[in-house]
């Protein structure tokens, strides 16, 4: 086979030459920290398929089935070689059947050991031994600007890897008020189906569980539950079958200078300082807060030794306390500071719907 006048002869015919550039030198074997990190964790990242029964309200009128099967899909990762894995609570919520599929093609029925909707953490167990496991990092060491790699099964595309950086940490207002998780924010691309999958660092260790996204034109942000928080919740589920959350029994409002001026101008009994603070607007009867003497119009300024200025900071500080153990709550009342001792109770579980 030869080349003459820009025409390559091939058999009896002639094929035009597209390029006469010299052949590129062979690539030298090299290393990629992303590929190395994914190789370390990837075998332990699983696809979770669920089936749940949902009522078809139009079935009686259309002649269709009164109950339909709804399919769902998410991600998870194995943390113990005997088949314990973590995922999001919303991935397995209401599921009648759960199927866990490994990257090597093996599939196992999964049993949901427990799911905590407040933190969106769930623990699933499969009957297997010797499974690959994902190493867990200390999420307290995570800093903005670090590499962040997401692995999961977005939009039905198994074993998808995306990369970005940690954009922020301790995002306690990322998904609305009343959150009990200080999320890790990242710009690594995350889509439906990534939920429950790991967010890992450049050393191939899990720093969080991908759980939510916020989309805007031309951009998207994703949020992960720090792995330290997920471990705490998972340990409680393994021990008790459910997670335990302390609570005080107050309703809070974010106080601002403008809000304080408006309230003070109405002659309200609450005369408030014109600054940012966490204001108690209601104390629920029969709760730890009521027993400890917290009152409407009090400003919470510290929980334990941690200063707080917003309702979210109060929520996270209370979440870090322990049920039944005395907790110092510093308040400002009528311009004077005082510290009350509150014994947090366990947050009542929401009743299950029939």
C-alpha positions as CSV (number, residue, x, y, z in Angstrom):
1,X,0.0,0.0,0.0
2,X,1.5,3.3,-1.0
3,X,0.8,7.0,-1.2
4,X,1.0,9.0,-4.4
5,X,-0.2,12.6,-5.1
6,X,-2.4,12.7,-2.0
7,X,-4.1,9.4,-2.9
8,X,-3.7,6.3,-0.8
9,X,-3.8,3.1,-2.8
10,X,-5.8,0.4,-1.1
11,X,-6.4,-2.8,-3.1
12,X,-7.9,-2.0,-6.4
13,X,-9.3,1.3,-5.3
14,X,-7.9,4.6,-4.3
15,X,-8.8,6.4,-1.0
16,X,-8.1,10.1,-0.4
17,X,-5.7,10.8,2.4
18,X,-7.2,12.9,5.2
19,X,-3.9,13.8,6.9
20,X,-0.3,13.3,6.1
21,X,0.9,14.5,9.6
22,X,3.5,12.2,11.2
23,X,2.3,9.7,13.6
24,X,2.1,10.8,17.2
25,X,4.6,9.4,19.7
26,X,3.1,6.7,22.0
27,X,1.7,8.1,25.2
28,X,3.9,7.3,28.2
29,X,2.2,5.6,31.1
30,X,1.3,8.2,33.7
31,X,-0.9,8.7,36.7
32,X,-4.0,10.8,37.3
33,X,-5.0,11.5,40.9
34,X,-8.7,11.5,39.7
35,X,-8.4,8.1,38.1
36,X,-6.5,6.8,41.1
37,X,-9.1,8.1,43.5
38,X,-12.0,6.7,41.5
39,X,-10.2,3.3,41.2
40,X,-10.0,3.2,45.0
41,X,-13.7,4.0,45.7
42,X,-15.4,3.1,42.5
43,X,-15.8,-0.7,43.1
44,X,-17.8,0.1,46.2
45,X,-20.3,2.5,44.6
46,X,-23.6,0.8,43.9
47,X,-26.8,1.4,41.9
48,X,-30.0,1.2,44.0
49,X,-33.2,0.3,42.2
50,X,-36.5,0.6,44.0
51,X,-40.1,-0.3,43.5
52,X,-42.9,1.2,45.5
53,X,-46.7,0.9,45.3
54,X,-48.6,4.2,44.7
55,X,-52.3,4.7,44.6
56,X,-53.7,5.5,41.2
57,X,-56.6,7.9,42.1
58,X,-58.0,7.7,38.5
59,X,-57.9,4.0,38.3
60,X,-61.5,3.6,39.4
61,X,-62.7,5.9,36.7
62,X,-60.4,4.8,33.9
63,X,-60.6,1.1,34.5
64,X,-56.9,1.0,35.3
65,X,-55.3,-0.6,38.3
66,X,-56.0,1.0,41.7
67,X,-52.4,0.6,42.6
68,X,-49.4,1.1,40.4
69,X,-45.7,0.1,40.6
70,X,-43.4,3.1,40.6
71,X,-39.7,2.6,39.9
72,X,-36.9,4.7,41.3
73,X,-33.1,4.7,41.1
74,X,-30.3,6.2,43.1
75,X,-26.8,5.5,44.3
76,X,-25.0,4.3,47.4
77,X,-21.7,3.1,48.6
78,X,-20.5,0.1,50.7
79,X,-18.9,0.9,54.0
80,X,-18.6,-2.6,55.5
81,X,-17.5,-5.7,53.7
82,X,-20.4,-7.7,55.1
83,X,-22.9,-5.7,53.1
84,X,-23.7,-2.5,55.0
85,X,-24.0,0.6,52.7
86,X,-25.1,4.2,53.0
87,X,-27.5,6.1,50.8
88,X,-30.1,8.9,51.0
89,X,-33.3,8.3,52.9
90,X,-35.3,9.8,49.9
91,X,-33.8,7.2,47.6
92,X,-35.4,4.3,49.6
93,X,-38.4,6.1,51.1
94,X,-41.5,4.0,50.8
95,X,-39.8,1.3,48.7
96,X,-41.3,-2.1,48.7
97,X,-38.3,-3.8,47.1
98,X,-34.7,-2.6,47.0
99,X,-32.1,-4.0,44.6
100,X,-28.4,-3.2,45.0
101,X,-26.1,-3.7,41.9
102,X,-22.3,-3.5,42.1
103,X,-20.1,-2.2,39.3
104,X,-19.0,-5.8,38.7
105,X,-22.6,-6.8,37.8
106,X,-23.6,-8.6,40.9
107,X,-27.0,-7.8,42.3
108,X,-28.5,-8.4,45.7
109,X,-31.8,-7.8,47.4
110,X,-31.4,-4.9,49.9
111,X,-33.0,-4.5,53.3
112,X,-33.5,-1.0,54.6
113,X,-32.3,-1.1,58.2
114,X,-33.4,2.5,58.9
115,X,-33.8,5.9,57.2
116,X,-33.7,9.3,58.8
117,X,-35.7,11.9,56.9
118,X,-34.3,14.9,58.9
119,X,-30.7,14.3,57.7
120,X,-31.6,12.2,54.6
121,X,-29.4,9.3,55.6
122,X,-30.4,5.7,55.2
123,X,-28.6,2.4,55.9
124,X,-29.2,-0.6,53.7
125,X,-27.9,-4.2,54.2
126,X,-27.3,-6.9,51.6
127,X,-26.5,-10.6,52.4
128,X,-22.9,-10.8,51.1
129,X,-19.4,-11.1,52.4
130,X,-16.0,-9.8,51.2
131,X,-17.5,-6.8,49.3
132,X,-15.3,-3.8,48.3
133,X,-15.6,-0.9,50.7
134,X,-15.2,2.8,50.4
135,X,-12.7,4.4,52.8
136,X,-14.2,7.3,54.9
137,X,-12.4,10.6,55.5
138,X,-12.8,13.0,58.4
139,X,-15.1,15.7,57.0
140,X,-14.1,18.1,59.7
141,X,-10.8,18.5,57.7
142,X,-12.6,19.5,54.4
143,X,-11.8,23.0,53.2
144,X,-13.1,25.2,50.4
145,X,-11.0,24.9,47.3
146,X,-10.2,21.2,47.7
147,X,-10.9,18.8,44.8
148,X,-14.3,17.1,45.0
149,X,-15.2,14.1,42.9
150,X,-18.7,12.7,42.6
151,X,-19.4,9.1,41.6
152,X,-22.9,7.7,41.0
153,X,-25.5,6.7,38.5
154,X,-27.1,10.0,37.2
155,X,-30.0,9.7,34.8
156,X,-29.5,6.0,34.5
157,X,-25.9,6.2,33.4
158,X,-24.0,3.9,35.7
159,X,-20.5,4.6,37.1
160,X,-20.4,8.3,36.1
161,X,-17.6,10.4,37.5
162,X,-17.6,14.2,37.7
163,X,-15.2,16.6,39.3
164,X,-15.1,20.0,40.7
165,X,-14.0,21.7,43.9
166,X,-15.5,22.2,47.4
167,X,-17.2,25.5,47.0
168,X,-18.1,26.0,50.6
169,X,-18.6,24.2,53.9
170,X,-21.2,24.4,56.7
171,X,-24.0,25.5,54.4
172,X,-26.8,25.4,57.0
173,X,-29.2,27.4,54.9
174,X,-28.7,25.7,51.6
175,X,-32.1,23.9,51.5
176,X,-34.3,26.1,53.5
177,X,-34.7,26.8,57.2
178,X,-34.7,24.2,60.0
179,X,-31.9,22.1,58.6
180,X,-30.0,19.9,60.9
181,X,-27.1,19.4,58.5
182,X,-24.2,21.8,57.7
183,X,-23.8,20.8,54.0
184,X,-20.7,20.6,51.9
185,X,-21.3,22.7,48.7
186,X,-19.6,21.7,45.5
187,X,-19.7,22.5,41.8
188,X,-19.1,18.9,40.7
189,X,-21.9,18.1,38.4
190,X,-24.6,16.1,40.2
191,X,-27.9,15.0,38.6
192,X,-30.9,12.9,39.6
193,X,-29.6,9.4,40.2
194,X,-26.5,10.7,41.9
195,X,-28.4,10.9,45.2
196,X,-26.9,8.7,47.8
197,X,-23.6,8.4,46.0
198,X,-20.2,9.5,47.5
199,X,-18.4,12.7,47.2
200,X,-14.7,11.9,47.5
201,X,-11.5,13.8,47.9
202,X,-8.3,13.5,45.8
203,X,-7.0,10.7,48.0
204,X,-10.0,8.5,47.2
205,X,-11.8,8.9,50.6
206,X,-15.5,9.7,51.1
207,X,-16.1,13.2,52.5
208,X,-19.9,13.3,52.0
209,X,-23.1,11.8,50.6
210,X,-24.5,13.7,47.5
211,X,-28.0,14.6,48.5
212,X,-29.4,17.7,46.7
213,X,-29.0,20.1,43.9
214,X,-30.0,23.7,43.2
215,X,-30.1,24.8,39.6
216,X,-30.1,28.2,38.0
217,X,-29.7,29.3,34.4
218,X,-26.2,28.5,33.3
219,X,-25.1,27.0,36.6
220,X,-25.8,24.4,39.2
221,X,-24.8,23.7,42.8
222,X,-24.8,20.5,44.6
223,X,-24.8,19.7,48.3
224,X,-23.5,16.7,50.3
225,X,-24.1,15.5,53.8
226,X,-20.7,15.6,55.6
227,X,-19.6,12.0,56.2
228,X,-19.0,12.6,59.9
229,X,-22.7,13.5,60.3
230,X,-23.7,10.5,58.1
231,X,-21.6,8.2,60.2
232,X,-23.2,9.5,63.4
233,X,-26.7,8.9,62.1
234,X,-25.8,5.5,60.6
235,X,-24.4,4.3,63.9
236,X,-27.6,5.2,65.7
237,X,-29.6,3.4,63.0
238,X,-27.5,0.3,63.4
239,X,-27.8,0.4,67.2
240,X,-31.5,1.4,67.6
241,X,-33.1,1.2,64.2
242,X,-33.6,4.9,64.0
243,X,-31.7,8.2,64.6
244,X,-32.0,10.3,67.7
245,X,-32.4,14.1,67.5
246,X,-32.5,16.4,70.5
247,X,-34.8,19.4,70.6
248,X,-35.7,22.3,72.9
249,X,-39.2,23.3,71.9
250,X,-38.9,26.8,70.7
251,X,-39.8,28.6,67.5
252,X,-37.2,31.1,66.3
253,X,-37.1,34.1,64.1
254,X,-34.0,35.7,62.6
255,X,-33.9,39.2,64.1
256,X,-32.5,42.0,62.0
257,X,-32.1,45.7,62.9
258,X,-34.9,46.6,60.5
259,X,-37.3,44.0,62.1
260,X,-36.4,45.2,65.6
261,X,-37.3,48.8,64.6
262,X,-40.6,47.7,63.2
263,X,-41.5,45.6,66.2
264,X,-40.5,48.3,68.7
265,X,-42.5,50.9,66.7
266,X,-45.7,49.0,67.3
267,X,-45.5,49.1,71.0
268,X,-45.1,45.3,71.2
269,X,-44.1,44.1,74.7
270,X,-40.9,42.8,73.1
271,X,-38.5,45.7,73.0
272,X,-35.7,44.4,70.9
273,X,-32.1,45.5,70.3
274,X,-31.4,46.6,66.7
275,X,-28.9,43.9,65.7
276,X,-28.8,40.4,64.3
277,X,-29.9,37.6,66.7
278,X,-32.0,34.5,67.1
279,X,-35.3,35.6,68.6
280,X,-37.6,33.2,70.4
281,X,-41.2,33.9,69.1
282,X,-42.9,30.9,70.7
283,X,-42.2,28.4,73.5
284,X,-44.1,25.2,73.2
285,X,-45.8,24.1,76.4
286,X,-44.6,20.8,78.0
287,X,-41.2,21.0,76.3
288,X,-37.6,21.2,77.7
289,X,-37.5,24.9,76.8
290,X,-40.7,25.6,78.8
291,X,-39.4,23.6,81.8
292,X,-36.1,25.5,81.8
293,X,-37.8,28.9,81.8
294,X,-37.2,30.1,78.3
295,X,-39.6,32.8,77.2
296,X,-40.9,34.6,74.2
297,X,-38.8,37.7,73.3
298,X,-35.6,36.0,74.7
299,X,-32.6,36.2,72.4
300,X,-30.5,33.0,72.3
301,X,-26.8,34.2,72.2
302,X,-25.0,30.9,72.9
303,X,-25.5,27.2,73.1
304,X,-23.0,25.6,75.4
305,X,-19.8,27.5,74.7
306,X,-20.7,28.2,71.0
307,X,-22.0,31.8,70.2
308,X,-25.0,31.8,67.9
309,X,-26.6,34.6,65.9
310,X,-29.1,32.9,63.6
311,X,-31.9,30.3,64.0
312,X,-29.9,27.9,61.8
313,X,-26.8,28.1,64.1
314,X,-29.0,27.4,67.1
315,X,-30.5,24.4,65.3
316,X,-27.1,23.0,64.5
317,X,-25.8,23.6,68.0
318,X,-28.7,21.8,69.6
319,X,-28.4,18.9,67.1
320,X,-24.8,18.5,68.3
321,X,-26.0,18.1,71.9
322,X,-27.2,14.8,73.5
323,X,-30.7,13.9,74.6
324,X,-31.1,14.1,78.4
325,X,-27.8,15.7,79.0
326,X,-27.8,19.3,80.5
327,X,-27.2,21.9,77.9
328,X,-26.3,25.5,78.8
329,X,-28.4,28.0,76.9
330,X,-27.3,31.7,77.2
331,X,-30.0,34.2,76.6
332,X,-30.5,38.0,76.6
333,X,-33.7,39.1,78.4
334,X,-34.5,42.7,78.8
335,X,-30.9,43.7,78.0
336,X,-29.4,41.4,80.6
337,X,-27.6,38.1,79.9
338,X,-28.2,34.9,81.8
339,X,-27.6,31.2,81.3
340,X,-30.3,28.6,81.7
341,X,-29.8,24.8,81.9
342,X,-32.0,22.9,79.5
343,X,-32.3,19.1,79.2
344,X,-33.0,18.4,75.5
345,X,-35.6,15.7,74.9
346,X,-35.7,13.4,71.9
347,X,-37.5,14.9,69.0
348,X,-40.8,13.0,68.6
349,X,-41.0,10.9,65.5
350,X,-43.5,11.9,62.9
351,X,-46.4,9.5,62.8
352,X,-46.5,7.1,59.9
353,X,-49.3,7.6,57.4
354,X,-51.7,4.7,56.7
